[in-house]
Amino acid sequence: FLRAADHEVVDVKEQGWHGRSDRLLARIAERRHCVILTHDKDFLVHANIPVILLRFLDQRPSNVIRSLDQFLSSTFIRQLRRPITIILSERGIRIHRRFSP
């Protein structure tokens, strides 16, 4: 879905980084100026970049894609320029600002 929508995607499994520490993955993402898209809320501790946290009860791809599509089509997308957490769920979009230590 993301690649088809012309977004650059770096997949942890495709890169052979599966099992690496969240801290290391967050540093790689920060160096590459990436946004982390994850189900793992542990990234919030390590990341000084935007994190999109997927918190769905119904994790079927069609449900997640629908929510991601709505988010990417919204004005909230501009928020991805600073270290924030965006939580996507069946309830909608929540944005939490994070401050660097």
Backbone as CSV, one residue per row, in Angstrom:
resi,resn,N_x,N_y,N_z,CA_x,CA_y,CA_z,C_x,C_y,C_z
1,PHE,0.820,-1.197,0.000,0.000,0.000,0.000,0.868,1.268,0.000
2,LEU,1.825,1.359,0.917,2.661,2.561,1.008,3.532,2.741,-0.232
3,ARG,4.111,1.659,-0.705,4.928,1.764,-1.920,4.059,2.113,-3.128
4,ALA,2.877,1.530,-3.202,1.967,1.826,-4.310,1.532,3.283,-4.280
5,ALA,1.513,3.876,-3.088,1.148,5.292,-2.945,2.380,6.187,-3.094
6,ASP,3.495,5.616,-3.543,4.723,6.342,-3.845,5.472,6.841,-2.610
7,HIS,5.335,6.123,-1.503,6.116,6.445,-0.308,7.338,5.546,-0.285
8,GLU,8.454,6.084,0.149,9.653,5.275,0.307,9.476,4.414,1.556
9,VAL,9.753,3.140,1.440,9.574,2.204,2.551,10.881,1.454,2.779
10,VAL,11.314,1.427,4.035,12.446,0.603,4.442,11.870,-0.407,5.419
11,ASP,11.844,-1.666,5.009,11.238,-2.728,5.811,12.307,-3.454,6.613
12,VAL,12.098,-3.558,7.914,13.060,-4.196,8.809,13.378,-5.617,8.355
13,LYS,12.362,-6.385,8.013,12.593,-7.775,7.590,13.354,-7.836,6.267
14,GLU,12.981,-6.977,5.320,13.662,-6.978,4.021,15.135,-6.598,4.157
15,GLN,15.457,-5.757,5.123,16.833,-5.317,5.336,17.647,-6.312,6.164
16,GLY,16.985,-7.346,6.689,17.675,-8.315,7.536,17.923,-7.791,8.943
17,TRP,17.129,-6.810,9.375,17.305,-6.195,10.697,16.353,-6.768,11.728
18,HIS,15.558,-7.759,11.368,14.605,-8.349,12.312,15.359,-8.880,13.523
19,GLY,14.895,-8.553,14.721,15.542,-8.996,15.949,16.539,-8.001,16.502
20,ARG,16.842,-6.949,15.740,17.752,-5.915,16.243,17.040,-5.085,17.301
21,SER,17.800,-4.410,18.126,17.214,-3.642,19.223,16.420,-2.440,18.695
22,ASP,15.399,-2.070,19.451,14.600,-0.891,19.096,15.487,0.347,19.050
23,ARG,16.431,0.440,19.969,17.332,1.600,20.013,18.127,1.729,18.713
24,LEU,18.677,0.607,18.231,19.441,0.622,16.986,18.548,0.992,15.812
25,LEU,17.381,0.387,15.728,16.469,0.690,14.623,16.035,2.154,14.654
26,ALA,15.819,2.698,15.842,15.450,4.114,15.956,16.590,5.008,15.474
27,ARG,17.828,4.643,15.810,18.982,5.441,15.345,19.111,5.383,13.831
28,ILE,18.911,4.197,13.253,18.966,4.067,11.787,17.889,4.931,11.151
29,ALA,16.682,4.862,11.674,15.578,5.655,11.129,15.859,7.145,11.261
30,GLU,16.442,7.547,12.370,16.758,8.965,12.565,17.799,9.432,11.558
31,ARG,18.841,8.634,11.350,19.872,8.998,10.359,19.304,9.105,8.950
32,ARG,18.337,8.240,8.634,17.740,8.228,7.300,16.565,9.194,7.169
33,HIS,16.217,9.880,8.258,15.075,10.809,8.281,13.779,10.077,7.942
34,CYS,13.609,8.925,8.563,12.427,8.102,8.341,11.390,8.324,9.441
35,VAL,10.213,7.879,9.166,9.139,7.796,10.148,8.997,6.324,10.489
36,ILE,8.883,6.010,11.776,8.698,4.621,12.177,7.209,4.309,12.196
37,LEU,6.840,3.248,11.535,5.458,2.746,11.514,5.486,1.390,12.203
38,THR,4.794,1.271,13.342,4.961,0.076,14.158,3.726,-0.234,15.002
39,HIS,3.674,-1.466,15.469,2.694,-1.884,16.480,3.344,-1.857,17.864
40,ASP,4.660,-1.660,17.913,5.463,-1.784,19.130,5.630,-0.434,19.824
41,LYS,4.950,-0.247,20.938,5.023,1.044,21.632,6.368,1.274,22.309
42,ASP,7.229,0.268,22.371,8.562,0.454,22.948,9.406,1.443,22.159
43,PHE,9.110,1.639,20.893,9.866,2.604,20.088,9.724,4.025,20.623
44,LEU,8.673,4.290,21.329,8.438,5.644,21.825,9.543,6.085,22.769
45,VAL,10.175,5.159,23.430,11.238,5.480,24.376,12.518,5.874,23.640
46,HIS,12.769,5.260,22.500,14.054,5.407,21.825,14.065,6.400,20.672
47,ALA,12.934,6.706,20.136,12.904,7.462,18.890,12.816,8.961,19.115
48,ASN,13.672,9.698,18.417,13.623,11.157,18.412,13.111,11.629,17.051
49,ILE,12.242,10.825,16.473,11.651,11.089,15.164,10.166,10.758,15.254
50,PRO,9.412,11.079,14.241,7.986,10.725,14.283,7.773,9.212,14.311
51,VAL,6.814,8.795,15.123,6.429,7.392,15.208,4.928,7.310,14.983
52,ILE,4.528,6.461,14.050,3.109,6.164,13.858,2.871,4.815,14.515
53,LEU,2.092,4.844,15.577,1.824,3.651,16.369,0.452,3.103,15.989
54,LEU,0.429,1.880,15.519,-0.807,1.226,15.097,-1.381,0.454,16.277
55,ARG,-2.553,0.845,16.758,-3.159,0.234,17.944,-4.565,-0.251,17.604
56,PHE,-4.653,-1.227,16.731,-5.939,-1.735,16.261,-6.312,-3.029,16.951
57,LEU,-7.556,-3.146,17.356,-8.066,-4.427,17.829,-8.208,-5.367,16.642
58,ASP,-8.720,-4.820,15.536,-8.870,-5.564,14.287,-7.663,-5.218,13.412
59,GLN,-6.658,-6.088,13.396,-5.406,-5.793,12.691,-5.370,-6.317,11.262
60,ARG,-6.542,-6.622,10.715,-6.546,-7.048,9.310,-5.969,-5.924,8.446
61,PRO,-5.173,-6.287,7.443,-4.562,-5.276,6.584,-5.563,-4.264,6.031
62,SER,-6.744,-4.708,5.635,-7.719,-3.767,5.062,-8.122,-2.699,6.075
63,ASN,-8.224,-3.051,7.330,-8.584,-2.096,8.374,-7.447,-1.094,8.621
64,VAL,-6.227,-1.596,8.712,-5.066,-0.737,8.943,-4.838,0.176,7.740
65,ILE,-4.923,-0.367,6.552,-4.713,0.428,5.331,-5.746,1.548,5.226
66,ARG,-6.972,1.259,5.550,-8.021,2.281,5.497,-7.662,3.454,6.422
67,SER,-7.216,3.160,7.613,-6.845,4.196,8.568,-5.593,4.957,8.123
68,LEU,-4.592,4.233,7.639,-3.387,4.886,7.127,-3.705,5.800,5.951
69,ASP,-4.547,5.333,5.073,-4.947,6.134,3.921,-5.633,7.419,4.362
70,GLN,-6.514,7.329,5.337,-7.181,8.527,5.858,-6.165,9.484,6.465
71,PHE,-5.221,8.936,7.227,-4.208,9.787,7.838,-3.346,10.473,6.781
72,LEU,-2.861,9.708,5.817,-1.981,10.265,4.790,-2.692,11.282,3.904
73,SER,-4.009,11.203,3.835,-4.795,12.158,3.047,-5.189,13.387,3.861
74,SER,-4.887,13.376,5.142,-5.334,14.459,6.019,-4.271,15.541,6.176
75,THR,-4.652,16.605,6.825,-3.701,17.683,7.108,-2.752,17.297,8.238
76,PHE,-3.051,16.217,8.959,-2.176,15.773,10.039,-0.802,15.338,9.522
77,ILE,-0.714,15.003,8.260,0.541,14.524,7.688,1.658,15.551,7.898
78,ARG,1.311,16.826,7.962,2.325,17.870,8.184,3.009,17.734,9.539
79,GLN,2.382,17.038,10.473,2.939,16.849,11.810,4.191,15.969,11.799
80,LEU,4.454,15.288,10.699,5.558,14.328,10.649,6.929,14.979,10.531
81,ARG,6.997,16.259,10.725,8.285,16.952,10.647,8.953,17.112,12.004
82,ARG,8.351,16.612,13.052,8.924,16.761,14.401,8.731,15.471,15.177
83,PRO,9.448,15.332,16.304,9.307,14.089,17.070,7.961,14.032,17.790
84,ILE,7.051,13.315,17.212,5.724,13.148,17.796,5.312,11.690,17.667
85,THR,4.284,11.355,18.399,3.681,10.036,18.270,2.282,10.231,17.709
86,ILE,1.996,9.532,16.644,0.660,9.535,16.063,0.096,8.142,16.286
87,ILE,-1.016,8.084,16.973,-1.635,6.799,17.267,-2.844,6.633,16.367
88,LEU,-2.811,5.592,15.557,-3.934,5.279,14.684,-4.650,4.060,15.252
89,SER,-5.964,4.168,15.364,-6.766,3.056,15.864,-8.173,3.173,15.295
90,GLU,-9.012,2.233,15.689,-10.411,2.302,15.259,-11.075,3.586,15.766
91,ARG,-10.561,4.115,16.836,-11.125,5.346,17.422,-10.727,6.602,16.656
92,GLY,-9.735,6.500,15.781,-9.309,7.655,15.001,-7.825,7.939,15.154
93,ILE,-7.485,9.216,15.065,-6.095,9.671,15.097,-5.878,10.485,16.367
94,ARG,-4.843,10.123,17.116,-4.429,10.922,18.277,-2.976,11.326,18.079
95,ILE,-2.665,12.560,18.423,-1.305,13.068,18.253,-0.780,13.490,19.614
96,HIS,0.416,12.991,19.930,1.083,13.333,21.190,2.454,13.895,20.846
97,ARG,2.725,15.088,21.317,4.056,15.669,21.119,5.021,15.036,22.101
98,ARG,6.225,14.779,21.615,7.297,14.271,22.478,8.398,15.289,22.485
99,PHE,9.099,15.384,23.570,10.183,16.332,23.689,11.490,15.582,23.860
100,SER,12.512,16.076,23.199,13.819,15.415,23.278,14.382,15.586,24.681
101,PRO,15.058,14.548,25.178,15.657,14.649,26.517,16.800,15.623,26.537
